[in-house]
Amino acid sequence: MTMVRKQVYVTAEQDASIKRLARQCGVTEAEVIRRGIQLVERESEPEESARQAWLDELAYMKRRAAENPAVPGGKRAWTRDELYDERPKYLSRRL
């Protein structure tokens, strides 16, 4: 692995934290910074995969909407209360 030298500026508090973490972990200050970079990278990965999952779901919903156009006149044949009335029957079948 090739290492590249970087010069960074940190606050006095951050410098103290880096030194403390390096002592606690038994590693160099540079290793603490490298681990911090890896941590930030890992934390951002789920965010991107969640975004992609949402985009996939949105595409699916759009396909379904195109395949099943809305009820003519925009009126549905059921009410929310009817759905709730059916719910206990549905749940009891699953148990």
C-alpha positions as CSV (number, residue, x, y, z in Angstrom):
1,M,0.0,0.0,0.0
2,T,1.4,3.4,-1.0
3,M,1.1,6.1,1.5
4,V,0.6,9.8,0.5
5,R,1.8,12.5,2.8
6,K,-0.9,15.0,3.8
7,Q,-0.7,18.1,6.0
8,V,-3.9,18.9,7.8
9,Y,-5.0,21.6,10.2
10,V,-7.0,20.7,13.3
11,T,-8.1,22.6,16.3
12,A,-6.3,22.3,19.6
13,E,-9.2,20.2,21.0
14,Q,-9.0,17.8,18.0
15,D,-5.2,17.6,18.4
16,A,-5.7,16.6,22.0
17,S,-8.3,14.0,21.0
18,I,-6.0,12.5,18.3
19,K,-3.2,12.2,20.8
20,R,-5.4,10.7,23.5
21,L,-7.0,8.2,21.1
22,A,-3.5,7.2,19.7
23,R,-2.3,6.5,23.3
24,Q,-5.5,4.5,24.2
25,C,-5.4,2.4,21.0
26,G,-1.6,2.0,20.9
27,V,-1.4,3.4,17.4
28,T,0.1,6.4,15.7
29,E,-1.7,9.7,15.4
30,A,-1.8,9.1,11.6
31,E,-3.5,5.8,12.1
32,V,-6.2,7.5,14.2
33,I,-6.8,9.9,11.4
34,R,-6.9,7.0,8.8
35,R,-9.4,5.1,10.9
36,G,-11.5,8.2,11.2
37,I,-11.6,8.5,7.4
38,Q,-12.6,4.8,7.1
39,L,-15.4,5.4,9.6
40,V,-16.8,8.3,7.7
41,E,-16.7,6.3,4.5
42,R,-18.5,3.4,6.1
43,E,-21.2,5.7,7.6
44,S,-21.9,7.2,4.2
45,E,-22.4,3.8,2.4
46,P,-25.8,3.0,4.0
47,E,-27.1,6.4,3.1
48,E,-26.3,5.8,-0.6
49,S,-27.7,2.3,-0.6
50,A,-30.9,3.6,1.2
51,R,-31.2,6.3,-1.5
52,Q,-30.8,3.6,-4.3
53,A,-33.4,1.4,-2.5
54,W,-35.8,4.3,-2.5
55,L,-35.2,5.1,-6.2
56,D,-35.8,1.4,-7.0
57,E,-39.0,1.4,-5.0
58,L,-40.2,4.6,-6.7
59,A,-39.5,3.1,-10.1
60,Y,-41.6,0.0,-9.1
61,M,-44.5,2.2,-7.9
62,K,-44.4,4.1,-11.2
63,R,-44.5,0.9,-13.2
64,R,-47.4,-0.4,-11.1
65,A,-49.3,2.8,-11.6
66,A,-48.8,2.6,-15.3
67,E,-49.9,-1.0,-15.4
68,N,-53.0,-0.4,-13.2
69,P,-54.5,2.9,-14.1
70,A,-56.7,4.7,-11.5
71,V,-60.3,3.7,-11.2
72,P,-62.4,5.7,-13.7
73,G,-63.7,8.8,-12.1
74,G,-61.2,8.5,-9.2
75,K,-63.7,6.7,-6.9
76,R,-62.7,3.5,-5.3
77,A,-65.1,0.7,-4.5
78,W,-64.1,0.4,-0.8
79,T,-63.8,2.6,2.3
80,R,-61.1,2.8,4.8
81,D,-63.5,1.5,7.5
82,E,-64.2,-1.6,5.4
83,L,-60.5,-2.3,5.3
84,Y,-60.3,-2.0,9.0
85,D,-63.4,-4.3,9.4
86,E,-61.6,-7.0,7.4
87,R,-58.4,-6.7,9.3
88,P,-59.3,-8.9,12.3
89,K,-60.4,-11.6,10.0
90,Y,-57.1,-11.4,8.1
91,L,-55.0,-11.4,11.3
92,S,-56.9,-14.4,12.8
93,R,-56.2,-16.4,9.7
94,R,-52.5,-15.8,10.0
95,L,-52.3,-16.9,13.7
